[in-house]
Amino acid sequence: MPLFIKIIFLFFATIFVVAALLMLVAPLKYPKLLAGFLNGRVIRRQATERDKAFAIRTQALIALTCGALFAFFLWTLS
C-alpha cells in the first residue's frame, strides 16, 4: 500500500477519534469546532440541554467507531 494512502487513513483516524473524544467529554462546550461532525437536524429537534448532550454523545460513539475502523484498516494493511 502506498505511503500516501497510509497517511490519509492515519489523518482521518486521528481526526475522528479526537473529535469523538471531545464530543464525549464536553458535548456542549465546543459547538463551532464540532459543527462539521454533528447532524444539525438531530440537535435542533432536542428540547432540553440534557437531550442535546445525549444526542451529541451518541453521534460521538459513531464518530469513534469510524475512527477506529480507519485505524484498524490501516493496521491490517501495514
N, C-alpha and C positions, 0 to 999 in steps of 0.2 A: 504494500500500500504506500503511495507517495507521501512524503513528509507533509506536503501542503494539506492534504486531506486530514491527516492526523491532527495538525494544528487547528483546523476548523472544528473538528469534533471536540477537541480539548477546550477550545474557546466557548462553544455552545454549552458544553457540560458545566464549565465553571460559571458562566453567566446564569444558567438556570438554577444551579444549586445555591449560589449566593443570593439570588433574588428570592428563591423559595425560603431560605433561612430567614431573610429579612421579613418576609410576609408572615412567617410563623412566629417570630419573636415579637415584632412590633407591627401588627397588621394595619393600624390606623395612623402611624407616625410619619410615613414617607409616601403620601398619596401621589405626588408628581413623579417620583422615581419609579414607582411600581405600576404606573398607569398603563404601560405597554403590555404588562403581563396579566392585568385584570380584565375581566369581562364587565364592561360598564353597565350593561343592562341588568346583570345579576346584582350588582352593588346598588343601583338605583331602586330596585324592587324591594330591598330590605327596609323595614320601618325603623328599627332601633339600631343603635351603635353596636350592641351586642350581636345582633343578627348580621350586621355588616362585617364585623370581625370574624364571625364564624364562616361566612361566605369566603372571605379573603383567605382564611386558613385552609379551607377546603381546596381552593384554587392553588394554594401553596403546595399542598400534597401532590397535586397533579404536576406542577412545575418541578418539584423534587424528583418525581418519578421520571419525567422526561430527561432531566439532567443525569440521573443515574443510568438511564438507558443509553444516553450518548457516551457516558464514561465506560459502561460495560461493553458497548460496541467497539470503542477504541481499544479497550483492553483485550478483547478477543481477537482483533486483527493485528495486534502488535507482535 
